[in-house]
Amino acid sequence: MKYISIILFYLISLNAYALELTLSQGTVKPTPIAITNLLTTDSSLNNLGENISSVVSDNLERSGLFISIDKKAFIQSNESLSNQPRFEDWKVLKAQHLLAGKIETNENKISIEFRLYDVFAQKQIIGKKYETSKNNWRRVAHIISDAIFQRITGEGGFFDTRIVYVAETGPKDNRQKRLAIMDQDQANHRFLTDGSYLVLTPRFSPNSQKITYMSYVKRNSPRVFIFDIETGQQEIVGEFPGMTFAPRFSPDGSKIVMSYSDPDVGNSEIYILDLQTRASNRVTNNSSIDVSGSFSPDGKQIVFNSDRTGRRHLYIIKTNGKDLKRISREAGSYYTPVWSPRGDMIAFTKQEAGQFYIGVMEIDGSYERMIAKSFHVEGPTWSPNGRYLMYFKEERTASDGSGGESSLYSIDLTGYNERKIITPLGASDPAWSPLMH
């Protein structure tokens, strides 16, 4: 990861005033924001100022909470804005917030400065300066986007993040699957594996620098790998015959939770593996099939799905195997539960009456609601601020009614603002990284 020096140079008016956001229903009317091109006296940096402005604008609009005002409508010039905003000019455009800034060269680095204004209060509400290499400008744009998002909404940002997923190509009965990674805005896409062996269910470590995934290098011999994104080095955690779902890291990154069928046990159970000692601890003990474990943010509990009542339901259990309780209550079968990073919700896949859904519920099982549905939709993953979900969707083909190519989608918790994530090949099983800064 490339590091960025951050200088907080002017920050005032930190009294709380955040957008009122409704996560359960309805839509949020986007907030108009004016995003100017960052000013520079160095002509070679003109494009850079426009590019940063464009990335910030695209990020905020994709969130569904902001709408950028057309630059052609701007009245005040960038040059005069660098001295002092004429707030009346921006009020005419109905901008609630205004972003301005500048770029300067500093030896072999660049400094990027921005200021965010509340137009109607006529005051600056945040200002920061970043020093980095020129080719690292896109990450700075994401960091600026996060700062704006957090200051205005009161929620953490999610723009300086990456997505790892399974890239798919070839016929359905002989699909090539390889790991791929990209920024959350689909930039900087690259493949991590060459497709010579099958890969499944990648998951990020808490520091977003490593990925754990399951692979079938040999048929009927699943292995768990840890992949270092920066170095490309891979480490085999172990071979686990009968594994059903790939592991997930614990919140502190020291352990992984996974499910597999121990030959001495027979059925699939939930295990916690210590990555330092390689010692495993069996969490569940039942004749049913227990799979798809996910840690709570404090690392003290695990949510998983089990068929112990005859139909697949979601259960929560402490990591010591105690205090098991079923939380899902409605009709249908539940799969792939994932605990929200906020700790207040659990996302899941549900199948009912021939339809697939992505749903969420409170951790006690209350307030269950479906926010996406399709012929086949599966595998939710949370944004680090717990406001958005990403998943993959397979549309029914018109010719024979079977599933076609799968694609990634994101949606907010209101069930609105669903957006397709563009990838070079078919895509499935996404995992959203924590914030990188």
Buried (B, 14 or more C-beta within 10 A) or exposed (E): EEEBEBEEEEBEEEEEEEBEBEBEEEEBEBBBBBBBBBBBEEEEBBEBBEBBBBBBBBBBBBBBBBEBBEBEEBEBEBEEBBEEBBBEBBEEBEBBBBBBBBBBBEEEBBBBBBBBBBBEEEEBBBBBBBBBEEEBBBBBBBBBBBBBBBBBBEBBBBBBBBBBBBBBEEEEEEBBBBBBBBBBBEEEBEEBBEBEBBBBBBBBBBEBBBBBBBBBBEEEEBBBBBBEBEEEEBEEBBEBEBBBBBBBBBBEBEBBBBBBBBEEEEBBBBBBBEBEEEEBBEBBEBEBBBBBBBBBBEBEBBBBBBBBEEEBBBBBBBBEBEEBEEBBEEEBBBBBBBBBBBEEBBBBBBBBEEBBBBBBBEBEBEEBEBBBBBBBBBBBBBBBBBBBBBBBBBBEEEEEEEBBBBBBBBBBBBBEBBBEBEBEBBBBBBBBBBBBB
